[in-house]
Amino acid sequence: MDNKRKRKISPEQARHNEEIEILNNYLSQRRKAKRRKTILEKRLMDIREDMKHPISAVGYSPINAPTNEIGEGAASFTFRTSDCELKIYEQADQVTKDLLKVMDIMDYLDKSSDEREALELYYIDGLTWENVAEKMEVSRSQAYNLRRAGLEKLLTFKRVKEILRKYEAGEIDK
């Protein structure tokens, strides 16, 4: 039998922990969208680099001499590039929308609170917890505790809970 027993928690505490996780996911939307945008930008750079050095070792040219027809490789690169650029544009738009959502939630915290600073550095600025702690001149565990305290405070507001209920129900874009 296992000597380490899990401490039993009440259904209310279990639901509260679930709400904390939902709030964390909601606030993390911007970080995720920003990460996806960065991945797309890297992909576009790779495509453009491929255009400079195609596998066939022939320089990229949208026109095949002497027929003046667009080559299959060129069309493929052009399509891939424009598709990637469109996705980057859409992702940049999503990053902006998610930033506004996160800022709306953050406005429930006192502007000068340490909890808000920690949450903004992590969820808005996209810093790691190590960097948040360094910027705030506290330990990593203190920074993480400020995160938890900030999330706890946010959950005391009915409007925040309503936003999370809609988010969980799929009524707000995920």
N, C-alpha and C positions, 0 to 999 in steps of 0.2 A: 504494500500500500504506500502511496506517495506521502511523504512527510510534509510536503509543502501543499497546504490546502489553500484554495482560493477563498478569499474573504467574500462572504455573501453580501450582496448589496440589495437594497430595496428596489422595487420596481420604479419608484420615483427617481432614485439615484441613477438607475440604468437609463431611464428616459432622459435625465439631465445630461448624462454622458453622451448619449446619442445626439442631443441638441447641440452640444459643444462640437461634436464631429461634423454635424451638418453645417454649423456656422463656419467652422474651419474650411470645409469644402466650398462654401459659398464665397468666402473671402479669398480663397486660393484660385478662383477663376481667372483673375488677371495674371497671376504668376504662370498659370498653365497656358493661357493664350499668348503671353509674351514668349514663352519657351517654344511654342509651336511656330510663331512668327520667325524666331531666330533659326529654327530648323529649316523653314522654307527659304529664308535668305541664304543659308549655306547651300541648300540644294540648287538655288538659282546660280550662285557663284560657280558651283561644280559644273552645271550645264554650260555656262558661258566658257568655262575653262575647256570643257570637252569640244566646244565649237572651235576653239583655237587650234586644237590638236586632235582631229578626228582619227579614229582607228586606222582608216585606210591610208593615213600619212599624206593625204592630199589636203591642201589648205582649204578652209571653209570658203565656199562661194555659193551664193544663192542661185547663181546662173551657171549652167553647164555650157561651156563653149562647145561647139559652134551653133547649138540649136536654140539657145536663149530660153530653154525650159527650166523650170525650177526643179532641182534635184530632190530625190526622195529624202536624202540625209538632211539637206537644208530645211526642207519643210518640216521634218521631224524636230529638228532643233528649234525652229521658229515656233512651232506649236508648243513644245515643252517649255520654252522660255515664256511665252505669253500666258500659258496656263499657270505657271509658277508665279508670275508677276500678279496675276489676278488673285490667286490664293493669298499672296502676301498682302495685297490691298485689303481683301476681306478680313484677314486676320488682324491687320492694323486697326481696322474699324472695330473689330470685336474687343481688342485690347482697350480701346478708348471707352467703349460701352461698359466693359467690366470695371474699369477704373472708376467710372462714375458710380456704379453700384457699390463698390467698396467704400468710396468716399462718403456716400450717403449713410452707410452703416457707421463709419468712423465718427461722423458728426454727432453721434449720441454720446461719445466720450468727451470729457473735458479736454480742451485743446492743449493744456499744459501738463496733462498727466503722463507719467512714465509708461503706463499701460498703453495709451494711445501712441506714444512715440515708438514703442516696441512693435506694436501691430502695424503701424505705417511703414516702418523700416523693413519689416518682413513681407507684408502683403502688397504694399504699393511700390516700394523701392526694389523689392525682390532680393534683398540681402539674405545670406544664410544666417542661422542663429549665432554662429561664431562671429560674423561681422556685425550683427546687431549688438551683441554683447560688447564688442570692441568699441563701436561708436558710442554706446551708452556708458562705457567704462564700468561695466559690471561683469560678473561671471556669466558663463553660458547658462547655467542653471537658473540664475536670477533673471536673465532675459526670458527664459522659457516660462518661469513662474509669472513674470509680468504679462506674458501672452495669455496664460491661463486666467489670470485675474481680469485682464481686459475682456476676454471672451465671456467670463462669468458676469461682468458688469453689463455687457451688451445684452445678455439674455434676460436682464431684469426689465427691459423695455418691451412693452406689448407690441409696438410697431415692428421691432426687430423680429420678435417671435412670429408675427404675421407674415413678414417677408420670407422667413425660413419655412413656414408652413406652405406658402405658395411655391417656393423653390422645390421643396420636397415633393409636392403634388405635381410638379411639372408645369405649373402655371407661369413660371418665370423661366426664361431660357437658361439652360445649364451649360 
